[in-house]
Amino acid sequence: MRPHAPVPVTFFSDAMAKRLFKIGLLAVAFIAFCGFKPYGTNDLASLTVPQKHVAGADGRYINYRIYVPDIPKNATNGVPLVLYLHGSGECGTDNRSQMNMGVGGLVWWSRNREPAIVVAPQSPPRTVWSPIFFNMLQARMPYGTPPMVKLVKSLVDDICERYPVDTNRILATGVSLGGYGVWDMVARYPGFFAAAIPVCGAGDPQQADAIAKTQLWIFHGEKDGNVPNKMDRAMVSRLWELDAPVRYMEYPDSGHGIWGRVYSDDSVMKWFFSRRRSSN
């Protein structure tokens, strides 16, 4: 057997040892705060498969990436499906940029804790998931179903047909512009999603009756300068009036970019991935 190579020994002064100890404590605190290290875009590119979904005779299509875990043999009813909608900065045609924000935490959880299929479509340039209108800081959904919402719903339906999805555990989440899209989808397809996590988005309180059928955990930054928290507060107040199963978390002194905190929070991810559609 080849002998082990000698291990070099380095001696530190007391001052240096104390400094290294402090650095170690900071590193441990940082890891504990983050919960886990999210994947980078390059890692996600290797873990996910780029695909294109074509819907309808007019040839409309949407690019997306999908992560499919190793399905446990005892998962006779399939695994959860998580839909992730990106923000405005990730629109494009490269079928990659949508992996920049947040979705890494979802894939990490699927790989390490609860196997789930994660799908992340990409909205083309100069398009939105849902053109939410604002009137006196109240969000208003468009009357007709937006084209991108139709495409995403068609994509989700197609994945449910081609993969072993537990259709009682279809979940939706999105950030900023994607948060708008999540609000729109749970309103237009009541009862379809078991649960949703809209992050720093905005929904229409006039649609609360339909939205109340979905379990929700809503997140916003107190000092969000991009999407005012007043709109989420208005939605939450209306849903609470209806005794809907809604949780609301507002991070004090935080701005718009809170998704890293949301998707790295073990308690949030455990709640989200364990949701199941009510039989009522």
NORPETA-V822461 format. One record per helix or strand of 3 or more residues. SS is the DSSP state (alpha for helix, beta for strand). FROM is the first residue (numbers start at 1). LEN is the number of residues. If there is no record, write none. Layout:
<<SS	FROM	LEN> <SS	FROM	LEN>>
//
This chain:
<<alpha	14	21> <alpha	41	7> <beta	49	7> <beta	60	8> <beta	79	7> <alpha	88	3> <alpha	97	3> <alpha	103	10> <beta	116	7> <beta	133	3> <beta	138	3> <alpha	147	16> <beta	165	11> <alpha	177	12> <beta	195	5> <alpha	205	7> <beta	215	7> <alpha	229	13> <beta	246	6> <alpha	259	5> <alpha	266	8>>
//
